[in-house]
Amino acid sequence: MLPLMTTVSLPQVYCGGCHLSTRSDVARCLHCNKLLQAPPVVSSRAGRRIKHSPVRSTGKRASR
């Protein structure tokens, strides 16, 4: 008796060149052969707070 065959689905990556999905374990698109871009790397600066500028007044001051 033959052993049962199993299939494994690999993660897919979207190619911006041909607009198709291809395997994520290859460096180039299997359809158009363009280099696949790696997912964006989060830099260490991304976690920093952004300093917001104070809201400018409209010129009308509240009377005290």
C-alpha positions in Angstrom: 0.0 0.0 0.0 1.3 3.5 -0.9 1.8 6.1 1.9 -0.7 8.9 1.9 0.6 12.1 0.3 0.2 15.4 2.1 0.4 18.8 0.6 2.0 21.8 2.4 0.8 25.3 1.6 3.6 27.9 1.7 3.1 31.5 2.7 2.5 33.7 -0.3 3.9 37.1 -1.1 2.3 39.7 -3.4 4.4 40.9 -6.4 3.9 44.5 -7.4 5.3 43.9 -10.8 2.9 41.3 -12.2 0.2 41.7 -9.4 0.2 38.0 -8.6 1.0 36.1 -5.5 4.1 33.8 -5.4 5.9 31.7 -2.8 7.6 33.7 -0.1 10.6 31.4 0.2 12.1 32.5 -3.1 13.9 35.8 -3.7 12.4 36.4 -7.2 8.8 36.3 -8.4 8.1 33.0 -10.2 5.9 34.8 -12.7 7.9 37.9 -13.8 11.3 37.2 -12.3 11.5 40.5 -10.5 13.1 40.8 -7.0 10.5 40.4 -4.3 10.7 43.1 -1.7 11.2 42.0 1.9 8.5 43.0 4.4 9.2 46.5 5.9 11.6 46.5 8.8 10.4 48.4 11.8 13.1 50.8 12.8 14.0 51.7 16.3 12.7 55.2 15.8 9.2 54.0 15.1 8.4 53.6 18.8 9.3 57.1 19.7 6.6 59.7 20.5 6.0 62.5 18.0 6.2 65.9 19.5 3.0 67.8 18.6 3.2 71.5 18.1 0.8 73.5 20.3 -2.5 74.5 18.9 -2.4 78.0 17.7 -5.0 80.3 19.1 -7.5 82.1 16.8 -6.6 85.5 18.2 -9.5 85.6 20.6 -8.3 85.5 24.2 -10.6 84.3 27.0 -11.3 87.2 29.4 -10.5 86.5 33.1 
